[in-house]
Amino acid sequence: MLPGTTAAAAVRRATVVPEWRTALAALRLHSRVRWDESLKRLNTWRIGGVADCVVDVQSLDDLAQLLPFIQKQRVPWTVIGKGSNLLVPDEGWRGLVLHLGKGFKDWVPLEAPQTVRVGAALADVTFAQRCIEPGWGGMEFLVGVPGTIGGAVAMNAGAHGGEIVDFLREVYWLDMGGNLRHAPAEAIEFHYRFSGLNACNGVLVTHATFELRESQPPEVRKQVDACLRFREEKQPRNQPNCGSVFKNPEGDHAARLIEASGLKGAVRGGMQISSLHANFIVNRGEGTAADALALIEQAQERVFQDHGIRLEPEVQHLKPLPFETLVPPPASSSPVS
Ligand SMILES: Cc1cc2nc3c(=O)[nH]c(=O)nc-3n(C[C@H](O)[C@H](O)[C@H](O)COP(=O)(O)OP(=O)(O)OC[C@H]3O[C@@H](n4cnc5c(N)ncnc54)[C@H](O)[C@@H]3O)c2cc1C
């Protein structure tokens, strides 16, 4: 039996076989399909239960088969990058998890200066490191963000005053019909930790093109090192976490408010509001999603009582995604032939 699987759950999984499981096996996929897979290794909090199925999607062709399949079969589905901003439920996931794999890690410098097209599964850290040698500046902050480029575009990730959209030139995505589309960044809505191109809208980012600033390798390296030093000093590095749990309210910091409410170090079960940084919740070993949620609610209630501010979570709940693409393609988007 899988770790974390109760006997009752194993029996249920063995006896209730949804029709889509058989139908999925009939697709001509080249991707690895993992059944009854623990999601603990697919998120940085190291929490959550078992998924019916995880597909490590290896190619655009496979993805273009999977999305229409999901739509037609009405399979509950979701997508995980590196799970570095995700709250995965203890009950796990009855359905399919898409996890972009090797075929989406490409790094293709283009002819235009300081311009590169990259795959959505490329690690943000790798992106930042690859910019050092050519001396491309601006996105050094990504070295401290342990997600993927797809997740960074979906979340408009940012740090140290910069964010993804500042350097994003073009995005490629698949809609639920399996059509590959692309559009310039300015045709898409982006604001603080929000992008119109999130799987929550039934779009899956596959690639993105960035134009960086001309700089020199030693300068880029210096910035990368400074970002890493900042993380080491200010954030809990050795305990599983999901980064900032709450968005910063306008003109203030969630960490300051939580600390002022006396919650730094507060514990629920196996989870704790970090004693180093109050906007981080760390897993002390046996933490659960229920523990994390209890701390999230406690922080929201106390901060509201004490400061009249409703903290909005930055962390995303793993949830069923729509079967239709909810955002109309921007006027300037076009299918890729
Ligand atoms: C130690 C630590 C430090 C962090 N620091 C920062 C920081 O400085 N700044 C910051 O912004 N964030 C930070 N984060 C949060 C997190 O790393 C970012 O939000 C990151 O961009 C999430 O990427 P991911 O690949 O892990 O996405 P996931 O967590 O797997 O998913 C996040 C969301 O993006 C969607 N998504 C993922 N991939 C795709 C795709 N290909 N297409 C469409 N939607 C997709 C998912 O559905 C989900 O809604 C930090 C996290 C940790 C653990």
The ligand as a MOL file (V3000), in Angstrom:
LIG
                    3D

  0  0  0     0  0            999 V3000
M  V30 BEGIN CTAB
M  V30 COUNTS 53 58 0 0 0
M  V30 BEGIN ATOM
M  V30 1 C 10.6950 29.4340 -0.4240 0
M  V30 2 C 9.7070 30.0730 -1.3840 0
M  V30 3 C 9.9260 31.3750 -1.7910 0
M  V30 4 C 9.0280 31.9910 -2.6730 0
M  V30 5 N 9.2720 33.2650 -3.0610 0
M  V30 6 C 8.4420 33.8650 -3.9440 0
M  V30 7 C 8.6980 35.2010 -4.3920 0
M  V30 8 O 9.6650 35.8390 -4.0140 0
M  V30 9 N 7.8390 35.7560 -5.2750 0
M  V30 10 C 6.7450 35.0800 -5.7450 0
M  V30 11 O 5.9910 35.6260 -6.5790 0
M  V30 12 N 6.4690 33.8090 -5.3340 0
M  V30 13 C 7.2850 33.1990 -4.4510 0
M  V30 14 N 7.0080 31.9110 -4.0300 0
M  V30 15 C 5.7640 31.2370 -4.4820 0
M  V30 16 C 5.9270 30.3890 -5.7410 0
M  V30 17 O 7.2500 29.9090 -5.8790 0
M  V30 18 C 5.5400 31.1590 -7.0030 0
M  V30 19 O 4.1880 31.5760 -6.9560 0
M  V30 20 C 5.7440 30.3080 -8.2780 0
M  V30 21 O 5.6160 31.1380 -9.4000 0
M  V30 22 C 4.7820 29.1310 -8.4000 0
M  V30 23 O 5.2670 28.3050 -9.4450 0
M  V30 24 P 4.9730 26.7410 -9.4700 0
M  V30 25 O 5.5190 26.2120 -10.7390 0
M  V30 26 O 5.4770 26.0930 -8.2270 0
M  V30 27 O 3.3910 26.7400 -9.5080 0
M  V30 28 P 2.3700 25.8550 -8.6440 0
M  V30 29 O 2.5570 26.1990 -7.1950 0
M  V30 30 O 2.5100 24.4350 -9.0280 0
M  V30 31 O 1.0080 26.4400 -9.1280 0
M  V30 32 C 0.6180 27.7720 -8.7730 0
M  V30 33 C -0.5800 28.2060 -9.6260 0
M  V30 34 O -0.1690 28.3450 -10.9660 0
M  V30 35 C -0.9710 27.5320 -11.8300 0
M  V30 36 N -0.0720 26.9920 -12.8560 0
M  V30 37 C 1.0850 26.2990 -12.6670 0
M  V30 38 N 1.6420 25.9810 -13.8440 0
M  V30 39 C 0.8260 26.4980 -14.8070 0
M  V30 40 C 0.8600 26.5130 -16.2370 0
M  V30 41 N 1.8410 25.9250 -16.9280 0
M  V30 42 N -0.1520 27.1420 -16.9050 0
M  V30 43 C -1.1610 27.7320 -16.2320 0
M  V30 44 N -1.2490 27.7460 -14.8880 0
M  V30 45 C -0.2700 27.1440 -14.1800 0
M  V30 46 C -1.5490 26.4450 -10.9250 0
M  V30 47 O -2.7810 25.9780 -11.4140 0
M  V30 48 C -1.7230 27.2200 -9.6260 0
M  V30 49 O -2.9190 27.9650 -9.6380 0
M  V30 50 C 7.8970 31.2720 -3.1430 0
M  V30 51 C 7.6830 29.9520 -2.7320 0
M  V30 52 C 8.5900 29.3430 -1.8590 0
M  V30 53 C 8.3590 27.9230 -1.4520 0
M  V30 END ATOM
M  V30 BEGIN BOND
M  V30 1 1 1 2
M  V30 2 1 2 3
M  V30 3 2 2 52
M  V30 4 2 3 4
M  V30 5 1 4 5
M  V30 6 1 4 50
M  V30 7 2 5 6
M  V30 8 1 6 7
M  V30 9 1 6 13
M  V30 10 2 7 8
M  V30 11 1 7 9
M  V30 12 1 9 10
M  V30 13 2 10 11
M  V30 14 1 10 12
M  V30 15 2 12 13
M  V30 16 1 13 14
M  V30 17 1 14 15
M  V30 18 1 14 50
M  V30 19 1 15 16
M  V30 20 1 16 17
M  V30 21 1 16 18
M  V30 22 1 18 19
M  V30 23 1 18 20
M  V30 24 1 20 21
M  V30 25 1 20 22
M  V30 26 1 22 23
M  V30 27 1 23 24
M  V30 28 2 24 25
M  V30 29 1 24 26
M  V30 30 1 24 27
M  V30 31 1 27 28
M  V30 32 2 28 29
M  V30 33 1 28 30
M  V30 34 1 28 31
M  V30 35 1 31 32
M  V30 36 1 32 33
M  V30 37 1 33 34
M  V30 38 1 33 48
M  V30 39 1 34 35
M  V30 40 1 35 36
M  V30 41 1 35 46
M  V30 42 1 36 37
M  V30 43 1 36 45
M  V30 44 2 37 38
M  V30 45 1 38 39
M  V30 46 1 39 40
M  V30 47 2 39 45
M  V30 48 1 40 41
M  V30 49 2 40 42
M  V30 50 1 42 43
M  V30 51 2 43 44
M  V30 52 1 44 45
M  V30 53 1 46 47
M  V30 54 1 46 48
M  V30 55 1 48 49
M  V30 56 2 50 51
M  V30 57 1 51 52
M  V30 58 1 52 53
M  V30 END BOND
M  V30 END CTAB
M  END
